[in-house]
Amino acid sequence: MNPLNEKQIRASFVNASKREAAQATLPDLDAIDWESLDYLGWRDRKAPLAAYAVLELDGAPTGVLLRAGDPSPDGRRRKAVCAWCEDVVVTDDVSLYVARRGGASGKRGNTIGTLVCTQFVCSANVRRTPTRTEAGNATAAEEIVERRIAGLRERSARFVAEVLRTR
């Protein structure tokens, strides 16, 4: 992913008001390893249910404001597979995130949801070394990682495109 600055990130949100974008608490952008990211995702440390994801869509940074689902009353999480990275190893740290649709549809209250890694570690998940069961040899391992990365990029972009879609 290409490095982004604060101004680019705040201007990228397609389903947030200018006020919501301005109030977003951004991560430490200098500490991010941009080359190992397929998208930038983070939880807002000041607003526990607010989260954000920014990715490149048609060559431009495109961000979405997400709302985390309410935690279960007993504090336990159900196991689930992230819809973006589809990692089968890390299944206990996946949350439901809901995004208001962009434009007039979102103003009418229309939303779309997806299951995503709670701490947005999808880029690391797709780059992990495949298990012996997943890959029989080193050549296959490299191909599997490349397919995983391409799949993550495609599925996350499809979700953001769906947020933008008007109905």
FENDASUL-V371921 format. One record per residue. RES is the residue in three letters. D_LAST is the distance of its C-alpha to the last C-alpha in Angstrom with 1 decimal. Layout:
RES_D_LAST / RES_D_LAST
This chain:
MET_30.1 / ASN_31.3 / PRO_32.7 / LEU_30.7 / ASN_32.1 / GLU_31.0 / LYS_29.7 / GLN_27.5 / ILE_26.1 / ARG_25.4 / ALA_23.8 / SER_21.5 / PHE_19.2 / VAL_15.6 / ASN_14.6 / ALA_17.9 / SER_19.7 / LYS_22.8 / ARG_24.9 / GLU_23.3 / ALA_23.9 / ALA_27.4 / GLN_28.3 / ALA_27.3 / THR_30.5 / LEU_30.7 / PRO_32.9 / ASP_36.1 / LEU_34.9 / ASP_38.5 / ALA_38.9 / ILE_36.0 / ASP_36.9 / TRP_34.1 / GLU_35.4 / SER_34.8 / LEU_31.2 / ASP_28.1 / TYR_25.9 / LEU_27.1 / GLY_26.2 / TRP_28.0 / ARG_28.3 / ASP_29.1 / ARG_32.7 / LYS_32.6 / ALA_29.5 / PRO_29.8 / LEU_26.3 / ALA_24.7 / ALA_24.2 / TYR_23.0 / ALA_22.3 / VAL_22.7 / LEU_22.7 / GLU_23.0 / LEU_19.9 / ASP_20.9 / GLY_24.2 / ALA_23.1 / PRO_23.1 / THR_19.7 / GLY_19.8 / VAL_17.8 / LEU_19.1 / LEU_19.4 / ARG_20.9 / ALA_23.4 / GLY_23.7 / ASP_26.7 / PRO_29.8 / SER_31.4 / PRO_34.3 / ASP_36.9 / GLY_35.7 / ARG_35.5 / ARG_32.7 / ARG_31.8 / LYS_32.0 / ALA_28.8 / VAL_27.9 / CYS_25.8 / ALA_22.7 / TRP_23.3 / CYS_27.0 / GLU_27.7 / ASP_31.1 / VAL_33.2 / VAL_36.0 / VAL_34.3 / THR_32.5 / ASP_33.7 / ASP_31.9 / VAL_28.2 / SER_25.8 / LEU_22.4 / TYR_20.3 / VAL_17.0 / ALA_14.9 / ARG_12.8 / ARG_9.5 / GLY_10.3 / GLY_10.0 / ALA_9.1 / SER_6.6 / GLY_9.8 / LYS_12.0 / ARG_10.8 / GLY_12.0 / ASN_9.2 / THR_11.2 / ILE_12.0 / GLY_15.7 / THR_18.3 / LEU_22.1 / VAL_23.9 / CYS_27.6 / THR_28.4 / GLN_30.3 / PHE_28.1 / VAL_31.1 / CYS_29.1 / SER_30.8 / ALA_34.2 / ASN_33.3 / VAL_32.5 / ARG_35.7 / ARG_38.0 / THR_40.7 / PRO_39.8 / THR_42.0 / ARG_44.8 / THR_42.8 / GLU_39.8 / ALA_42.0 / GLY_45.4 / ASN_46.6 / ALA_45.9 / THR_44.4 / ALA_41.8 / ALA_41.1 / GLU_40.1 / GLU_37.9 / ILE_36.2 / VAL_35.5 / GLU_34.1 / ARG_31.8 / ARG_30.7 / ILE_30.0 / ALA_28.0 / GLY_26.0 / LEU_25.4 / ARG_24.2 / GLU_21.8 / ARG_20.3 / SER_20.0 / ALA_18.4 / ARG_15.9 / PHE_15.0 / VAL_14.7 / ALA_12.6 / GLU_10.1 / VAL_10.4 / LEU_9.7 / ARG_6.6 / THR_3.8 / ARG_0.0
